[in-house]
Amino acid sequence: MGSRRAVQLELPDPPRWGGRRVGAGRKRVAVRRSPAHRPRAHHRGRWPVHVTLRARDGLMSLRSARVFPRLQRSLAASHKEAFRVVHFSVQSDHVHLVVEGDQAMALVRGVQGMAGRCAKAINRALGRRGRVWESRYHSRALRNPTEVRRGLVYVLLNFRRHLRAAPTVDPRSSGPWFVGWRCTVATPRGASPVLPPRTWLAAVGWLRAGGGIAVDEAPTAWGERRRQSSGRRNRARGPTPSAAPARDEPD
């Protein structure tokens, strides 16, 4: 019996990625630009980190009497052996923090756990379900005394930037427990919701950049400081081509 001739079957080509296309990809739903989805900068345990969590639109003010107490208790319960919240301030739609992580993974896991715990507390306070934070958290390492001091001013006095508040200590922050004020501040009763910093920079190193903090100091955003520094350099150098737009920075 003769052998059968092989028959070549015509199969459709497998689907392939056709390259970058206009309009492709997941659509952006947040009003503000989210931190880029790429590996975060390498973290060293000796650096404090400024973290910003931004709430979605439509939620009640996080500073309200209904939300803030639960949010503060959640922050106080977020400490781990290798992760600490050392400063914070709560604004109407975002939270600023200075945290410490002994290792890179401890920092990431600590912030993620803290964000999840706080989101659940906010939802319980508002009687709702669903997402609370608008996007990924924004983080910036504070690597020297000057950066740490500026970060402390920015976090603890951020309500002066948004609420145009008079020079005083923000009651919706860890400011009442902060020991670095130039003036005398009455310490409230009860346990502190934050832990004492362990890094040299956050404990005493920042004092080398200007000493204690006055309640009438004005916080300046990182992007504004960069633009101001760039403007001074450009004026010194003369006319230059227009610079690229600054990255989105936390408020």
C-alpha positions in Angstrom: 0.0 0.0 0.0 1.5 3.3 -1.0 2.3 6.1 1.5 0.0 9.1 1.6 1.3 12.4 0.6 1.6 14.9 3.4 -0.9 17.8 3.2 0.2 21.2 4.3 -2.5 22.8 6.4 -3.0 26.6 6.1 -3.1 28.0 9.6 -3.7 31.7 10.5 -0.8 33.7 11.7 -0.6 34.0 15.5 -1.6 37.4 16.9 1.3 39.7 17.3 1.9 42.9 19.1 1.9 45.5 16.3 4.1 48.0 18.0 3.3 51.4 19.6 0.0 52.8 18.4 -1.8 56.1 19.0 -4.5 55.6 21.6 -3.4 52.2 22.7 -3.1 51.1 26.3 -5.1 51.5 29.4 -6.9 54.8 29.5 -5.9 57.4 32.1 -8.8 58.0 34.5 -7.1 60.2 37.2 -7.2 64.0 36.8 -3.6 64.4 38.0 -0.7 62.5 36.5 0.3 59.4 38.5 3.9 58.6 39.4 5.4 56.6 36.5 5.1 52.8 36.7 8.8 52.1 36.8 11.1 50.8 39.5 11.5 53.3 42.2 14.8 54.8 43.1 17.1 52.7 45.2 16.5 53.3 48.9 19.1 53.4 51.7 18.1 52.9 55.3 19.8 56.1 56.5 17.5 58.2 54.3 14.1 59.5 55.6 11.5 59.5 52.8 8.7 62.0 52.0 5.6 60.2 50.9 2.4 61.6 49.5 -1.0 59.8 49.3 -3.7 61.6 47.3 -7.4 60.8 47.7 -9.9 60.4 44.9 -12.3 63.3 44.0 -15.6 63.3 45.7 -14.6 62.2 49.2 -15.3 64.2 52.4 -12.4 66.2 53.6 -9.8 64.0 55.3 -9.4 66.8 57.9 -13.0 66.5 59.0 -14.0 65.4 62.5 -15.6 62.3 61.0 -12.5 61.1 59.1 -9.4 62.4 60.8 -9.5 60.5 64.1 -9.8 57.2 62.4 -7.1 58.1 59.9 -4.7 59.2 62.7 -5.3 55.9 64.6 -4.5 54.0 61.4 -1.3 55.9 60.9 -0.4 55.1 64.5 -1.0 51.4 63.9 1.1 51.2 60.8 4.5 51.0 62.5 6.6 47.9 62.0 9.9 46.8 63.3 11.7 48.0 60.2 9.2 50.8 59.2 8.2 53.9 61.0 6.0 57.0 60.5 7.9 59.8 62.1 5.9 62.9 60.8 2.6 63.5 59.0 0.0 66.1 58.1 -3.5 65.5 56.7 -4.9 67.9 54.2 -8.4 68.0 52.7 -7.6 65.5 49.9 -4.1 64.2 50.5 -1.7 63.1 53.2 2.0 64.0 53.6 4.3 61.8 55.6 7.9 61.4 56.5 8.7 57.7 57.0 11.7 55.6 57.6 12.4 52.1 56.3 15.4 50.1 57.4 15.6 48.3 54.0 14.1 49.0 50.6 11.6 46.2 50.8 10.6 47.2 54.4 9.9 50.7 53.1 7.7 49.5 50.1 5.8 47.0 52.2 5.4 49.5 55.0 3.9 52.2 52.8 1.7 49.8 51.0 0.3 48.4 54.2 -0.1 51.8 55.7 -2.0 53.0 52.6 -4.3 50.0 52.7 -5.0 50.4 56.4 -5.8 54.1 56.0 -8.0 53.5 53.0 -10.1 51.0 55.0 -10.4 53.4 57.9 -11.6 56.2 55.6 -14.2 53.9 54.0 -15.4 52.8 57.4 -15.7 56.5 58.5 -17.7 57.4 55.4 -19.7 54.2 55.2 -18.6 53.5 51.6 -16.6 50.9 49.7 -14.1 51.1 46.8 -10.9 52.8 46.1 -9.7 55.7 48.2 -6.3 56.7 46.8 -6.2 58.3 43.3 -3.0 56.7 42.2 0.3 55.2 43.3 2.0 57.0 46.2 4.6 59.6 45.5 7.9 59.3 47.3 11.1 61.3 47.5 14.2 60.4 49.5 15.6 63.1 51.8 19.4 62.5 51.5 21.0 65.4 53.3 20.3 67.8 56.2 19.0 70.6 53.9 16.5 68.3 52.1 15.3 66.8 55.4 14.7 70.3 57.0 12.8 71.5 53.9 10.8 68.2 54.0 9.9 68.8 57.6 8.8 72.4 56.9 6.8 71.2 53.9 5.0 68.4 55.7 4.4 70.0 59.1 3.3 73.4 57.8 1.6 72.3 54.6 -1.8 73.7 55.8 -0.3 77.2 55.5 0.1 76.5 51.8 -3.4 75.2 51.2 -5.6 76.8 53.8 -3.6 80.1 54.1 -3.6 79.4 57.9 -2.0 81.8 60.4 1.4 80.9 61.8 0.7 78.1 64.3 1.0 74.4 64.7 -1.4 72.3 62.5 -3.7 70.2 64.8 -4.2 67.8 61.9 -0.6 66.8 61.9 2.1 65.4 64.1 3.2 68.9 64.8 1.9 68.9 68.4 4.4 66.1 69.2 7.3 67.6 67.2 10.2 68.7 69.5 12.0 70.8 66.9 9.9 73.9 67.0 11.7 77.2 67.9 8.7 78.2 70.1 7.3 76.2 73.0 4.4 74.0 72.1 2.1 72.2 74.6 2.3 68.5 74.1 -1.2 67.0 73.9 -2.4 64.2 76.2 -2.2 60.6 75.1 0.3 58.6 73.2 2.0 60.0 70.2 0.8 58.7 66.8 4.3 58.8 65.5 7.6 57.2 66.5 10.9 59.0 67.2 13.1 58.9 64.2 16.1 56.5 64.2 18.0 57.9 61.2 20.6 60.5 62.1 19.2 62.8 59.4 15.7 62.9 60.7 16.7 62.9 64.4 19.4 65.6 64.6 21.1 66.0 61.2 18.5 68.3 59.8 19.3 70.9 62.6 22.6 71.6 60.8 20.6 73.2 57.9 19.1 76.0 59.8 18.2 74.9 63.3 14.7 74.6 64.7 11.6 75.3 62.7 9.5 78.5 63.2 5.8 78.3 62.8 5.8 81.2 60.4 8.0 79.5 57.8 6.4 79.1 54.4 6.6 75.6 52.8 7.7 75.6 49.2 7.0 72.8 46.7 9.9 70.8 45.3 9.0 71.9 41.8 8.8 75.5 42.7 12.3 75.3 44.3 13.6 73.7 41.2 12.1 76.3 39.0 13.4 79.1 41.3 16.9 77.6 41.2 16.7 77.1 37.5 15.6 80.7 37.0 18.5 82.0 39.1 21.0 80.0 37.0 19.4 81.1 33.8 19.6 84.7 34.8 23.3 84.3 35.6 24.0 82.5 32.3 21.9 84.7 30.1 19.1 83.8 27.6 18.7 80.1 27.1 16.2 77.9 25.1 12.9 77.1 26.8 13.3 74.4 29.4 11.2 71.2 29.4 8.1 71.3 31.7 8.7 70.2 35.3 7.5 66.9 36.5 4.3 66.6 38.4 5.0 67.2 42.1 2.8 66.6 45.2 1.0 69.5 46.8 
